[in-house]
Amino acid sequence: MGRHEILPFLHRLQEECGGTIPFERFMQEALYHPDFGYYTANIRDVGTRGDFSTSATLGDELGTAVAAWIENRVREFGWDRGWKRIPVIEVGAGNGSLAKAVLRKLNWKLRWRLDYMIHETSPVLRHRQKNMLRWQGVRWITSPSKALIESKGEALIFSNELVDAFPCRIFEKYRDGWDEIGIRISDNGSLSETRFSPITPFPDLDHFSPLPEGQRVEVHESYRAWLDEWRLFWKKGEILTVDYGDTFENLYSRRASGSIRGYWNHERITGPQIYARFGKQDLTADVNFSDLMKWGKEFGWKTISLATQAAFLDRWLASTSGAVKNSKVTPHRQEVHESFKILEQRPCFEGVP
């Protein structure tokens, strides 16, 4: 879809939204519109041939550690006894690199019993995953809810750089409160930011009150809504969330403009340029892990740990072969491992540890 088709769409969207497009809606359409969204239609790949890389495309360390985590949790939950299939759900599997590494590093007996499922909304990436994971015993599911119903509410669930791909709302602090950031499209097609009073206030902005006037923050409210769609079907297991970000106390330090940015051809895009190349570049924001832990508590989940990816690797690679433990990690990969966080949570129902 060319510019001559995108502009009329954006004007219609602006009219539908009452004159201002909330940033969250703009990001939703730019990434997931069925005809010209970045993830649905235009993403080329993840890694050197794409617009950005993930830690899973830089090496096998994360996949090896996740495999060790799976083996440990399977024993802890007693799923290693008997003959039933063991449900594992990866959400948003990129180009399949992480799944490939995990499956390759698993104990062969456990791998034989594993029901490895992938939930992927991008048709382009799903195609790449199926090519990379051919003959690996992986199946693709339409929703976590259906998979959890099949498994009677039991599953290990994990994701890598999933939360940051959910559309976020952007708020800016002013003297008497918080405005929301939106976009307006002029007749000539130029896009500009504007502030407006939120139609749906975000109820947790009070804990941002120490931040100075002019500070911007992002809230992945759409991710919470997605969790809410399937959480009641999940009774036993653990969820592992890998992403870049931090707790609230550290996330916005010296970042008055927040963390929203784009990626195109491995170039980091900030400022007004994030509105260019509609549907042709990635849009992303750091994850506020304080929100994720708070939402989990509201759902009845227990936080097991929050650590850097480097600490997670140190913990779980300690049980793997010396060749993996002693493999050389480049400074760039080490920097990635330090900047990412990994959150472990599990549902707390009666009879569940």
C-alpha positions as CSV (number, residue, x, y, z in Angstrom):
1,M,0.0,0.0,0.0
2,G,1.5,3.3,-1.1
3,R,1.5,6.7,0.4
4,H,-1.5,7.8,-1.6
5,E,-3.4,5.0,0.1
6,I,-2.0,5.5,3.6
7,L,-2.8,9.2,3.9
8,P,-6.5,8.8,3.3
9,F,-6.5,6.0,5.9
10,L,-4.8,8.2,8.5
11,H,-7.2,11.0,7.8
12,R,-10.2,8.6,8.2
13,L,-8.6,7.3,11.4
14,Q,-8.1,10.8,12.7
15,E,-11.8,11.6,12.0
16,E,-12.8,8.3,13.7
17,C,-10.8,9.3,16.8
18,G,-12.4,12.8,17.0
19,G,-9.6,14.8,15.6
20,T,-6.6,13.4,17.4
21,I,-5.2,9.9,17.1
22,P,-4.0,8.6,20.5
23,F,-0.4,7.4,20.2
24,E,-1.4,3.9,21.3
25,R,-3.8,3.7,18.3
26,F,-1.2,5.1,15.9
27,M,1.3,2.5,17.1
28,Q,-1.3,-0.3,16.8
29,E,-2.1,0.5,13.2
30,A,1.6,1.2,12.3
31,L,2.6,-2.3,13.6
32,Y,-0.5,-4.5,13.1
33,H,-2.8,-3.1,10.4
34,P,-3.6,-6.2,8.3
35,D,-2.6,-4.6,5.0
36,F,0.4,-2.4,5.7
37,G,1.4,-2.9,9.4
38,Y,5.1,-3.5,10.1
39,Y,4.7,-6.9,11.7
40,T,1.8,-8.1,9.7
41,A,3.1,-7.2,6.2
42,N,6.5,-5.5,6.0
43,I,8.9,-7.0,8.5
44,R,11.7,-8.7,6.5
45,D,13.4,-10.7,9.3
46,V,14.9,-10.5,12.8
47,G,18.6,-10.4,13.0
48,T,21.3,-9.2,10.5
49,R,18.8,-9.4,7.6
50,G,16.1,-7.4,9.4
51,D,15.7,-4.0,11.0
52,F,16.8,-5.1,14.5
53,S,18.4,-8.0,16.3
54,T,17.3,-9.8,19.5
55,S,19.5,-11.5,22.0
56,A,18.3,-14.8,20.7
57,T,19.7,-14.0,17.2
58,L,23.1,-13.0,18.7
59,G,24.0,-16.4,20.2
60,D,22.6,-19.5,21.9
61,E,23.2,-18.5,25.5
62,L,19.6,-17.5,26.1
63,G,18.2,-20.6,24.5
64,T,20.5,-22.8,26.5
65,A,19.5,-21.2,29.7
66,V,15.8,-21.3,28.9
67,A,16.2,-25.1,28.2
68,A,17.8,-25.5,31.6
69,W,14.9,-23.5,33.2
70,I,12.3,-25.7,31.4
71,E,14.0,-28.9,32.6
72,N,14.2,-27.7,36.2
73,R,10.6,-26.5,36.3
74,V,9.3,-29.7,34.7
75,R,10.9,-31.6,37.6
76,E,9.7,-29.1,40.2
77,F,6.1,-29.5,39.0
78,G,6.3,-33.2,38.8
79,W,5.7,-33.3,35.1
80,D,8.7,-35.6,34.5
81,R,6.7,-38.5,35.9
82,G,4.2,-40.4,33.8
83,W,3.8,-40.2,30.1
84,K,1.6,-37.2,29.4
85,R,2.8,-34.4,27.0
86,I,4.4,-31.4,28.8
87,P,2.9,-28.1,27.5
88,V,5.4,-25.2,26.7
89,I,4.1,-22.1,25.0
90,E,6.5,-19.5,23.4
91,V,4.7,-16.3,22.6
92,G,6.1,-14.1,19.8
93,A,8.9,-16.3,18.6
94,G,10.6,-13.9,16.2
95,N,12.3,-15.8,13.4
96,G,12.4,-19.0,15.4
97,S,16.0,-18.7,16.6
98,L,15.2,-19.0,20.3
99,A,12.9,-22.0,19.8
100,K,15.6,-23.7,17.7
101,A,18.2,-23.2,20.4
102,V,15.9,-24.3,23.2
103,L,14.9,-27.5,21.5
104,R,18.4,-28.3,20.5
105,K,19.7,-27.9,24.1
106,L,16.9,-29.9,25.9
107,N,17.4,-33.4,27.2
108,W,16.3,-35.7,24.4
109,K,13.9,-37.6,26.7
110,L,12.2,-34.4,27.7
111,R,12.1,-33.0,24.2
112,W,10.4,-36.2,23.0
113,R,7.6,-35.5,25.6
114,L,7.4,-31.8,25.0
115,D,4.3,-30.2,23.5
116,Y,6.1,-27.1,22.1
117,M,3.6,-24.5,21.0
118,I,4.1,-21.1,19.4
119,H,1.6,-18.2,19.4
120,E,2.6,-15.8,16.7
121,T,0.4,-13.0,15.3
122,S,2.7,-12.0,12.4
123,P,2.1,-14.0,9.2
124,V,5.5,-13.1,7.9
125,L,7.4,-14.3,11.1
126,R,5.2,-17.3,11.4
127,H,6.3,-18.3,7.9
128,R,9.9,-17.9,8.8
129,Q,9.4,-19.9,12.0
130,K,7.9,-22.8,10.1
131,N,10.8,-22.9,7.8
132,M,13.4,-22.8,10.5
133,L,11.6,-25.3,12.8
134,R,10.6,-27.8,10.1
135,W,10.5,-31.3,11.5
136,Q,11.1,-30.1,15.1
137,G,7.7,-31.2,16.5
138,V,6.5,-27.6,17.0
139,R,2.8,-26.6,16.5
140,W,1.3,-23.2,16.2
141,I,-1.7,-22.1,18.2
142,T,-4.3,-19.4,17.7
143,S,-4.5,-18.3,21.3
144,P,-3.0,-19.1,24.7
145,S,-6.6,-19.6,26.0
146,K,-7.3,-22.6,23.7
147,A,-3.9,-24.1,24.5
148,L,-4.5,-23.8,28.2
149,I,-7.9,-25.3,28.0
150,E,-6.4,-28.3,26.1
151,S,-3.7,-28.7,28.8
152,K,-6.1,-28.4,31.7
153,G,-4.5,-25.1,32.8
154,E,-1.0,-26.3,33.0
155,A,1.9,-24.8,31.0
156,L,5.3,-23.2,31.1
157,I,5.0,-19.9,29.1
158,F,7.9,-17.7,28.0
159,S,8.5,-14.8,25.6
160,N,11.5,-12.8,24.4
161,E,11.0,-9.1,23.5
162,L,7.2,-9.5,23.4
163,V,6.0,-6.8,25.8
164,D,7.8,-4.0,24.0
165,A,6.0,-4.8,20.8
166,F,2.6,-4.1,22.3
167,P,1.2,-0.6,21.6
168,C,1.7,1.8,24.5
169,R,0.1,4.9,25.7
170,I,2.3,7.9,26.2
171,F,1.7,10.5,29.0
172,E,3.4,13.8,29.7
173,K,3.4,15.4,33.1
174,Y,2.4,19.1,33.5
175,R,1.8,21.2,36.5
176,D,-1.6,20.0,37.5
177,G,-1.6,16.4,36.2
178,W,-0.9,14.3,33.1
179,D,-1.9,14.7,29.5
180,E,-1.8,12.0,26.9
181,I,0.2,12.3,23.6
182,G,-1.6,12.0,20.3
183,I,-1.0,12.7,16.6
184,R,-2.7,15.0,14.1
185,I,-2.3,14.7,10.3
186,S,-2.4,17.9,8.3
187,D,-3.9,18.1,4.8
188,N,-0.5,17.8,3.2
189,G,0.2,14.6,5.1
190,S,2.6,15.9,7.8
191,L,2.3,14.5,11.2
192,S,2.6,16.4,14.5
193,E,2.3,15.6,18.1
194,T,-0.3,17.1,20.4
195,R,-1.4,16.7,24.0
196,F,-5.0,16.0,25.1
197,S,-6.8,15.1,28.3
198,P,-7.1,11.3,28.5
199,I,-10.5,10.0,27.7
200,T,-9.7,6.9,29.7
201,P,-7.4,7.9,32.6
202,F,-4.7,5.5,33.6
203,P,-5.3,4.7,37.2
204,D,-1.7,4.2,38.3
205,L,-0.1,7.5,37.3
206,D,0.0,8.6,41.0
207,H,3.2,6.5,41.5
208,F,4.8,8.6,38.8
209,S,4.2,11.8,40.8
210,P,7.9,12.3,41.8
211,L,8.9,12.8,38.2
212,P,9.5,16.4,37.0
213,E,7.2,18.5,34.9
214,G,7.7,17.7,31.2
215,Q,8.6,14.0,31.9
216,R,7.1,11.5,29.5
217,V,6.3,7.9,30.4
218,E,4.9,4.9,28.4
219,V,2.4,2.4,29.7
220,H,1.8,-1.0,28.0
221,E,-1.8,-1.1,29.0
222,S,-2.6,-3.2,26.0
223,Y,-0.3,-6.0,27.3
224,R,-2.2,-6.1,30.5
225,A,-5.4,-6.4,28.5
226,W,-3.8,-9.3,26.6
227,L,-2.8,-11.1,29.8
228,D,-6.4,-10.6,31.1
229,E,-7.7,-12.5,28.0
230,W,-6.2,-15.9,29.1
231,R,-5.0,-15.6,32.7
232,L,-8.1,-17.3,34.2
233,F,-7.4,-20.4,32.1
234,W,-3.9,-20.8,33.6
235,K,-3.7,-22.7,36.9
236,K,-0.2,-24.2,37.2
237,G,3.2,-23.4,35.7
238,E,5.4,-20.4,35.3
239,I,5.8,-17.5,33.0
240,L,9.2,-16.1,31.9
241,T,9.2,-12.6,30.5
242,V,12.4,-11.4,28.8
243,D,12.7,-7.8,27.6
244,Y,14.6,-4.6,27.8
245,G,13.5,-2.2,30.5
246,D,13.7,-1.8,34.3
247,T,11.7,-1.1,37.4
248,F,10.0,2.3,37.6
249,E,12.6,3.7,39.9
250,N,15.3,3.3,37.3
251,L,13.5,3.4,34.0
252,Y,13.1,7.1,33.4
253,S,16.3,8.4,35.1
254,R,17.7,11.1,32.8
255,R,15.2,10.2,30.1
256,A,12.8,13.2,30.0
257,S,11.4,12.1,26.6
258,G,10.7,8.6,27.7
259,S,11.9,5.6,25.8
260,I,9.8,5.4,22.7
261,R,11.8,4.9,19.5
262,G,11.9,3.2,16.2
263,Y,14.3,0.8,14.4
264,W,14.9,0.8,10.7
265,N,17.8,-1.0,9.0
266,H,19.4,-1.4,12.4
267,E,19.3,2.4,13.0
268,R,17.8,3.7,16.2
269,I,15.1,6.3,15.3
270,T,14.0,9.0,17.9
271,G,12.1,12.2,17.9
272,P,9.7,13.2,15.1
273,Q,11.3,10.6,12.8
274,I,9.4,7.8,14.6
275,Y,6.3,9.0,12.7
276,A,8.1,8.5,9.3
277,R,7.9,5.3,7.3
278,F,4.5,4.4,8.6
279,G,4.3,0.6,8.7
280,K,7.9,0.3,7.4
281,Q,9.8,0.5,10.7
282,D,9.5,-1.0,14.2
283,L,8.2,1.1,17.1
284,T,9.1,0.1,20.6
285,A,9.4,1.3,24.2
286,D,11.2,0.0,27.3
287,V,9.2,-2.2,29.6
288,N,8.2,-1.0,33.1
289,F,8.7,-4.2,35.1
290,S,7.1,-2.6,38.1
291,D,3.9,-2.5,36.2
292,L,4.2,-6.2,35.2
293,M,4.8,-7.2,38.8
294,K,1.9,-5.1,40.0
295,W,-0.5,-6.5,37.4
296,G,0.7,-10.0,38.2
297,K,-0.1,-9.4,41.9
298,E,-3.6,-8.2,40.9
299,F,-4.0,-11.5,38.9
300,G,-3.0,-13.6,41.9
301,W,0.5,-14.4,40.5
302,K,3.6,-14.6,42.6
303,T,6.9,-13.0,41.5
304,I,9.6,-15.6,41.8
305,S,12.5,-13.3,40.6
306,L,13.4,-10.3,38.6
307,A,17.0,-10.3,37.5
308,T,19.2,-9.1,34.6
309,Q,19.5,-11.5,31.7
310,A,23.2,-11.8,32.6
311,A,22.3,-13.1,36.1
312,F,19.7,-15.5,34.7
313,L,22.3,-16.9,32.3
314,D,24.9,-17.3,35.2
315,R,22.3,-19.2,37.2
316,W,21.0,-21.6,34.5
317,L,24.1,-22.1,32.5
318,A,25.9,-23.3,35.6
319,S,24.1,-26.6,35.1
320,T,25.1,-27.0,31.5
321,S,28.3,-28.3,29.8
322,G,31.6,-26.5,30.4
323,A,31.8,-25.8,26.7
324,V,28.7,-23.6,27.0
325,K,29.7,-22.0,30.2
326,N,33.1,-21.1,29.0
327,S,32.1,-20.0,25.5
328,K,33.4,-16.5,24.7
329,V,30.8,-13.7,25.0
330,T,31.5,-10.6,22.9
331,P,31.3,-7.2,24.7
332,H,28.2,-6.3,22.6
333,R,26.4,-9.5,23.7
334,Q,27.5,-8.9,27.3
335,E,26.0,-5.4,27.2
336,V,22.8,-6.9,25.9
337,H,22.7,-9.4,28.7
338,E,23.2,-6.7,31.3
339,S,20.5,-4.3,29.8
340,F,17.7,-7.0,29.6
341,K,15.6,-8.1,32.5
342,I,14.0,-11.5,33.1
343,L,10.8,-11.7,35.2
344,E,9.6,-15.1,36.6
345,Q,6.0,-15.3,37.8
346,R,3.6,-18.1,38.6
347,P,-0.1,-18.4,39.5
348,C,-0.8,-18.9,43.2
349,F,-3.8,-21.2,43.5
350,E,-4.6,-23.6,46.3
351,G,-2.4,-26.7,46.0
352,V,0.1,-25.0,43.7
353,P,3.6,-24.1,45.0
